[in-house]
Amino acid sequence: MIASKLPHVGTTIFTIMSKMASDYNAINLSQGYPGFDCYPYLRDLVSEYMRRGFNQYAPMSGVPILKARIAEKTKQVYGVQFEAESEVTVVSGATEALFSAVTAVVRKGDEVILLEPAYDSYAPAVELNGGIPVYVPLKLPDFSVDWEKVKVAITEKTRLIMINSPHNPCGYVWTQNDLEILAELIKDKEIFIISDEVYEHITFDGRKHLPLFSHELLKSRTFACGSFGKTFHITGWKIGYCLAPKELTTEFRKIHQFVTFSTSTPMQYALADFLEDPSRYMYLNEFYERKRDLFCEGLKETAFSFTPAQGSFFQLVSYSHLTNESDFDLAIRITKENGVASIPVSVFYHNKLDHKLLRFCFAKDDEVLEKGLELLAKVKF
Ligand SMILES: Cc1ncc(COP(=O)(O)O)c(C=O)c1O
């Protein structure tokens, strides 16, 4: 028998719920992927580069033109300069960036602060590297950071803090105040940051995404992980990037080159061309805000209570006023009885803490959302 390195990890809830959605012919608002296609032009660019023979290994850290475009975009959108050749790395999805960054930093016995609920790849990456996850819960009802608890969690052994803004599943968007407090907390310590910013272009109600690297001190400690999957509706392509100061990037690339070595060549060239026009991603806030509003408007006709998400393409709903049923049981029941699949939020907690919340993905066509809402209005408690 092989001794499992991750004995607690089984089939993820995303696989379970998507399979159940298909088995019961339910509307799948569980897994976080867009229900619509990418721009045809982007698809055509990939085909074009394949036809032209761009089909062999890309350079380990990414094709130069794409790294340059990512650096230009970062400068344009956030006013922050990264050196394309030494500080930008193209990776096979943000998941790879997160894993490679954790591996670059975490040594056996190091403590890593994870703010819960947390994306499911963080803790396994830490554990596989011999690190010890230290869980700090976010503060209800808005899931902002409980800075007093973070302060208490920091010890001599803390090596890394993992951040996610805009947040999956809760939609919280970090403020300037959050950045300042974090900087103050780590300034005299040797603590690094991994900042998962895959929903950077999806913020609502006039909020602006504040990358951690927009703060000078935080920039010097941060690996920022981005994903083209979320920005261009191409989650299946698994392509993203990591921005970090030169010294950190050097260590990051030592890991990246032995995890995947490099990322799909024709897709990199296609994305480099596609990035030329900022309107191809700057419209996203508005695009998803309209979908969030449509979804929230419909939720008013259901028994659930909710606060509109600040960012990301997820909406949480609460039902603690309706039943004591576990969120897991309720998600399954609604899929089977009502035909709408969601994700129980307890799966994002290491101890399966159940606040009686479900997560719905609203990155779907309007008709799908409308149908889903109609069915959700019929849920019986
Ligand atoms: C918070 C968060 N981080 C990372 C990822 C993974 O991104 P990618 O598909 O680029 O690996 C996701 C995808 O759902 C996510 O929600």
Ligand as a Chemical Component Dictionary entry (heavy atoms), coordinates in Angstrom:
data_LIG
# 
_chem_comp.id                   LIG 
_chem_comp.type                 NON-POLYMER 
_chem_comp.pdbx_formal_charge   0 
_chem_comp.three_letter_code    LIG 
# 
loop_
_chem_comp_atom.comp_id 
_chem_comp_atom.atom_id 
_chem_comp_atom.alt_atom_id 
_chem_comp_atom.type_symbol 
_chem_comp_atom.charge 
_chem_comp_atom.model_Cartn_x 
_chem_comp_atom.model_Cartn_y 
_chem_comp_atom.model_Cartn_z 
_chem_comp_atom.pdbx_ordinal 
LIG C1 C1 C 0 -9.320  31.630 -5.933  1  
LIG C2 C2 C 0 -8.840  30.823 -7.083  2  
LIG N1 N1 N 0 -7.528  30.659 -7.262  3  
LIG C3 C3 C 0 -7.040  29.946 -8.285  4  
LIG C4 C4 C 0 -7.864  29.316 -9.188  5  
LIG C5 C5 C 0 -7.283  28.491 -10.283 6  
LIG O1 O1 O 0 -6.969  29.205 -11.425 7  
LIG P1 P1 P 0 -6.447  28.431 -12.725 8  
LIG O2 O2 O 0 -7.616  27.784 -13.363 9  
LIG O3 O3 O 0 -5.807  29.484 -13.569 10 
LIG O4 O4 O 0 -5.453  27.399 -12.266 11 
LIG C6 C6 C 0 -9.256  29.439 -9.033  12 
LIG C7 C7 C 0 -10.171 28.742 -9.943  13 
LIG O5 O5 O 0 -11.325 28.513 -9.647  14 
LIG C8 C8 C 0 -9.747  30.218 -7.953  15 
LIG O6 O6 O 0 -11.066 30.378 -7.755  16 
# 
loop_
_chem_comp_bond.comp_id 
_chem_comp_bond.atom_id_1 
_chem_comp_bond.atom_id_2 
_chem_comp_bond.value_order 
_chem_comp_bond.pdbx_ordinal 
LIG C1 C2 SING 1  
LIG C2 N1 SING 2  
LIG C2 C8 DOUB 3  
LIG N1 C3 DOUB 4  
LIG C3 C4 SING 5  
LIG C4 C5 SING 6  
LIG C4 C6 DOUB 7  
LIG C5 O1 SING 8  
LIG O1 P1 SING 9  
LIG P1 O2 DOUB 10 
LIG P1 O3 SING 11 
LIG P1 O4 SING 12 
LIG C6 C7 SING 13 
LIG C6 C8 SING 14 
LIG C7 O5 DOUB 15 
LIG C8 O6 SING 16 
# 
